[in-house]
């Protein structure tokens, strides 16, 4: 493929800066986010898909680096767990990318898009639904510290002792066999290679399978994102696909955002992370779900399976646009919840301090 | 008061450095893209730029919010 770079227009620069900021805000808070809007946004500007993915990754790893350093200052990062999961996730990404290529070769572009959307819908419905349900349950329970009980699965994982494989992780305050962490990291990476948002899997896996508190899981995810993002960027940069201008424009906005998102985590209770994550996942689910009939129609399955004929061009266009708007909406809603939590937490803290001083 | 002045000086300095980095990227973008697209060992070009920008601009953005009074909650764990 001949590599050519697009001309950057001011409106595109401003748009990427803004989306970068909002994406940074969300990832500073929940450990990931932004990629699902940024990649299609760059593609709509005429950037080829592979370059959009590469440039997005190239902004992700420096952003994750700054975010994880900031959150480490607040004592929220389990560096050891992040590195252990990150390395196995990197292996998963490489394997996942191979599967992705095979699917593309076998079923073509539309088939591959259908596969990605289906994986998105299933994963987000199961995992996102669980996260949101859990958050609502904690909220309703009125738990003062806002933390959840460790799941039965996590308690079991923590109780298994396999000599020679045990490793102590500060976030869990227990020893866990790496025979559990390696497959979790690998699966996270594999799914990240497919849906491009590893945090949607990594954070819930840390919370519910390993028993890591939500705030620490989302902070540790930034370490994983750094390792995966840097590995991915090197891979794409060796092939010459990174448009560093796009990556740095997004980074300009996202570093403002990630600092703010990280600060926000110090004012909220543990379950707020789950609420933001669950809500975003549900909205992204709707967005991806809207595209499933489009791909089914293009593959001829609507006709073949249900005798419904094919969708008209205008319907396809409508679903496509609604799906994209829904992605932006998902990111926006996440940002609003975070800002609200940050501002209300800030005011409450200021009042408490004023009372204490007087 | 003095520490506040220092904070302003550091923030402005980092801001100027960050703006300079972006100006240089804009000014030499053709040459940089020419190197990037060659791939191979030239992967070092975008990776180094990313690290440099994250250090400079990351430092600036951190100080920027701090200066505006947007700080993390201070409670000892």
Interface residues (C-beta under 8 A of the other chain):
Chain A: X3 X5 X58 X59 X61 X62 X63 X65 X66 X69 X70 X73 X74 X75 X230 X233 X234 X237 X238 X239 X240 X241 X242 X243 X244 X245 X247 X248 X251 X252 X255 X256 X258 X259 X260 X262 X263 X266 X267 X345 X346 X349
Chain B: X22 X25 X26 X29 X32 X33 X36 X37 X38 X39 X40 X42 X43 X45 X46 X47 X49 X50 X51 X53 X54 X57 X58 X60 X61 X62 X64 X65 X70 X71 X72 X73 X77
